[in-house]
């Protein structure tokens, strides 16, 4: 089986992002990790199926739930400008015994979904790099442009004075932790109200295609994943703890 490989360095991705911000050109970046790949390969452990599809998303029919979530993932894979995958050589990969089967995707599967669209693949850890994950450095990259945050942790972001730290106009859309299809319908309508040119979000599987929808509304949209947890002061990854390699992300 042939797997997707990275074809952008972190610097190339950040240059592409800066260009989009400078020109106010719509752009979408979506990250895919082992959770999304479990859905694609349909090999999710039974205990995870029960926790996520039944308990969190409220489905009685597991296959119906998987189908709905996979449709969201497939839209993101097929239409996002840049796909983010765990690279084999970043500092985290070297600590977790990286495997293409767990962290990459069958290239034929993606080629079918993209229908000839350009395929750009960056390291999904780029959003936890010092350039983007450190909020003070991110402030320099956004060049004074306004930012919308879409996250379950909006209250904590406000408590951490993110608007003051970024020094730009901001808006916030709070999403539920276990977002359902009904929740998605409401949230997508709220996207029409966003005035800021840049949107960043971390909304798990049911929000995986948000970058595509936001780009369709003329936004620069970035799937920041757990970086937004760190900006909320939450240690959801072990690398965020004091003394660990990505602690600079934490506010």
N, C-alpha and C positions, 0 to 999 in steps of 0.2 A: 504493500500500500504506500502511495506517495503522500507525504504530509506537507502542509503549508510550512514555509520557512520565512523568517524575517527578511525583508528586502529594504528596510529603512533603519538607519542608526538613530539613536536618540537625538543627536544633533540635527540630522536631516528632518526628523519629525518636528522638532521645536522650530526649526527654520520655516517649515511649511506652515506651522501654526502662526508664527509671527507675521508671515506674509499675509495670511488670511485676516488677521486682526488689523494689520496696517491698512489693507485695502478694503476692509469690511466685506470680505467675500465669504459667503456661507460655506461651512465646513463641518464634517461630522467624523468623530472618532469613537469607536465602540470596542470595549474590551471583552474578551472571551476567556474564561478560565475553566477549571475542571468541572464546575457546576453545569455550565452550558454544554460542555462536551459530554457529560453524562446523559443529558437529554438527547443530544444528537445521536449518540451511539446506543441509546436505550439500554444502558447497562447500569442504571442507578441502583445502589444497594437497597434492599427492601426496607430497612429502617429509615433510610433517607426519603424514600418514596412516601412512606407513611407520614413522616414529619412534615415534609414540604407540601405535597399535593393534597393530602387529606387534612392535616392539622392546620397548616398555615393558610393554604389557599382555599380550603373548604370544599374540596371536591369529594363526592362519594365514589364517582367513577374515576379511577386512577388514569385510565387511558384517555378519557376526555380531558382531564387536567393536563396530562403530558402533551396532548395534541395542541391545546391552546397555548401552552408555554412554548412549545417548539415552533409554532407559527410566528410568535414574537421574535424568537431567536433567529429564525430563518430570514425574516424581513431585515433584521439588523445585518446579518451576514451578507445578504444579497445587495444591500443598498448603501451601507456606510462607506464613506470615502476611504477611511483607513481602519483596518482590522488590527486590534491589539491582542497578541498572544504571548504567553510566557516564553521568553527567549531561553535557549539552552545554556547561555554563558553569563547571565547576570548573577549578582552576588547571592540572590535568594535561590535560584535554580541549583547552584552548586551545593546548597545546604539541604535540599529536599529530594535529592536523587531524581533529577529531571527525567521524564519519560515522554517521548513524542505521543505515545498512545493516550496518555492522560492530559497532555498540555497542548497538543496541536490537533489539526482537523484534516480529514481526508480532502486533498486538493480537488478531486473530482466532484465531491459534494459541493464545495464552495463554487467551483467553476460553473456548475449547473445553475446555482442560485443567482450568480452575478450576471449571467447572460451577456458576457463580453465586456462588462464594466472593468475598468482598470483595477488591478489587484495590488494594493499597497498594504504591507504588513509590518507593524512596528512592535516593539517590546511593550507588553501591557504594564510593565513596571516603570515606564517612562513617566507616568503620572505620580510616581513616588520618588522620582529623581529629585535632586536638590534644586534643579531649575524650576520644576513644577510643584513638587510636594511641599517645599518650604514656602509658606504663604508670603513671606517677604520677597522672595525671588519671583514668585508668581505675580506679585504686584508690578514688578518691572516689566514682565512679559506682556501684560494686558494693556499697557500704554494708556492708562487712564480711562479705558472703555468700561461701561457698566456691565455688571454681572448679575445673572439670576441663578439662585441655588435651588435645586429640586432634590429634596431629601427627607427622610423620616426624622432627621435630627435638627430641624430648623430652630427649635427653641434653644438648643445648646449652641448652635452657630451664632445666634443673636447674643446669647450670654457671653460668648467669647469675643464679642465685638469685632466680628469679621468685617463689617462695613468700615469700621475705623481702620483696621489693619490694611485693608485693600485701598482705602481712600477713594472709592468710586461710588456711583449710584448703584443701588442694589435692590432686588426684589427677591421674594422667597415663596416657594410653593412647597407646602408640607405634604408628604405622601405617607400612607400607612405602611407599617412594617410588612404585613402580608397583603400586598396589593392584589386585588381581584380584577377581573375584566370590567366589572361595574365601576370600580375605582378608576381604572384606566380611562374610561370614557369621560369621566368628570375632569381628570387631570389634563387630558389632551385638549379639552375646551379651554382650560386655564392657560395653556401655552399661547393662545391667541392674544392674551393680555400682556405678554412679556414685551417690554419696551427695550430692555438692555440687549446689546448685540451678542454678548457671550452668555451661554448657559452651561452650567456644570451640574452633573447629577450623579447619584449613586442609589439605584433603586432595584437591585437584584434582577431576577429573571423576567418578571412581568413588565419591567421598565427597560429592558435591554435595547429596544428599538427606539428609545426616546430621541437619540441623536439624529436619527433619520427624520422623525417628525419635526424636530426643531429646525433642522436644516431646511426642510420644505417651507418653513416660515421665515427663512432668511437669516437664521442664527448660526453662530459658530458654537457647536455643541460638543461637549467633551464628557465622556463617561469616566468619572473620577473614582468610582468604586469606593474602596475603603479609605482612600485619602480624605474623603469627606468625613468619615468616622473620626480620623485623627484630628481634623479641623474642629470637630465637635468635642475633642478631648477624650475620645473613647479608644481604649487599647484593644481593638478588635483583632489585631494581628500581633503575633508575638514579637515581630520586628519593631513595633512601636514603643515597647517598654524602655525605660531609662537604660542607657548603655548599649542598646541594640542599634542595628545598622540604619533603621529608618525613623529613629526617634525625632529627627529634625522636622518630620511632618506634623508632629503633635503640637496643638495649641493648648 
